Amino acid sequence: MGATGSGTRDDPWQLTTPPGTSTYQMWRDETASPPTLVCQVGSTQLKYDLRAIDDLHAMLKAHGDWMPLGAADEQKPAAAGTVEAWGRSESNPVGGWYGLRKGYRGRFGMYLPPLLEALGLAEVSHDAKNNRMRAR
C-alpha cells in the first residue's frame, strides 16, 4: 500500500491503518525540538520523535523476521515482543517513548508501520487484526 504526499505539512503523507479501517495523515516538522513526526487522525494529533522512522527500520533489520505490531493506547500495556513495546521501551535508542504528546504517546504500532511501508522500508500485513511487519 503506497502513500501519496511528500511528508510536508502542506503535502502530508496520506496513509491507511494496517487493517485498512482508518485513514490518517503524517508529516515531518523539522523545526520542532526534537524534530517531530506529526500524525493527524481525525481531530486528534499525535506526535512522535522523527528519528523513530530510522530507528524502527534499524531495529527491524536487526530483528530479521516478522514482528507483531501490538498497537495500544498509552494507558494500556504493550504486549512483549511487539513494535508497540519497542516504541516505549527503555532499551530503545531514545530510552523510552517515541511518542511526544503526553496522553497520546501510544499507538506507535498502528501509525508508524504504514509510513515505513509507504517509504519502502518495511512490509506490513493487512489483516483484520494481529498484523505484523518486517524490514525490507
N, C-alpha and C positions, 0 to 999 in steps of 0.2 A: 504494500500500500504506500504509494508515494504521497508527498505533501506538496501543495502549491505554496507560493510565497518565498521570500528571501530571508525571513527571520529578522526583519526590522519592525519597529513599531508601526510604520506606515504600510508595511507589506509583510504581515506576520505569517508564520507557517500555519497552514490550515490542517489540523490533524484530527484523527478519529481514535477513540479509545480502543484497546486491543479486542474487546468483544464486538466492537462496531456499534455500540449503543449511544454514544455521545460524540459530538464534535467539539473542538476547542481550538484556541489559538495560542501560539507561543512566539516570543521574540526575545532577542538579546537587548539588554540595556547595559552597555559597556561603560556608561558614565556613572552608574551606581557603585557604591563601595560596600561589599565587594561587587565586581561585575556580576550581573544578575540575569537569570533566565526567567522571564515573566510568563506565567501561564494563566490565560483568561478562560474560565469555564462559566458561561452564562454571566451572572453578575458577580461571581466570586473570582478573586485574583489570588493566585498562589505565586510564590517566588522561590527560586532555587539558586544556589550558587552556580554561576555559569560554568565553572570547571567540572561540574557534575557530568557533562557530556563526555569529556576526555577521560575522566576518572572512571566512569562506569564502563566505557569501552575497554579501557586497560584492564579492569578487573575481570570483565567477561572473557577477554583474550586469555588471561592467566587461568581462569576457571576452565576454559576449554570445552565446555559442554553446555547443554541446555540448563537454564536456571529458572525456577518458578518466579513469577512476578510478585505475588503475595501482597498486592496493594492494600493499604489500610490507612484510615484516618489517623491523625496524630494521637488522638486519645485512646486508640486501640493498640494492643501489642502487635508487632510484626512477627510472623512465623519465621523460625530459624531457617537459615539457608536460602532465603529469598532475596530478590533485588530490593524489596522494601526494607528488609532487616539491614542489608548492607548500607542503604541510603541514610541510616540513622545510627550506625554502629560506631563505637569509639575507636574501632580498629581501621576505619576507612581513612583516606588521605586528609580529610578535614577534621577528623577526630570527633565525629558526631553527625548532627543533622545537616543535610544539604539544603533542606527547606529553611527559608529565612524568615517567614512570617509566622510569628507565634500564634498557635491555634490552628494554623493551616500548613504545618510543616510536613505532613504525611502525604500519602498518595503518590510518592516517588515512583512506585512500581506500576502506577496507572499511566502517568503522564510523560515520563521520560522515555520508556521503551518505544512508543510510536515515533518520537522525534529521532532517536538513534536509527530506527528502521528507515525513516524518510531520508536521513543523511547518508544512508548506505553503510552504516557502521554495524548494524545488527539485523538479525532475523527475529521476528516475533510471531508467535502463533496467534490465531484469531478465533478461538473457540468461545462458547458462551461463558465459560468460567475456567479457572485453573490454567491461565495462559502462562507461557514461558518465553524466554529469549536466549539467544546466544550471539556471540560476536561473529561478524563477517570477516 
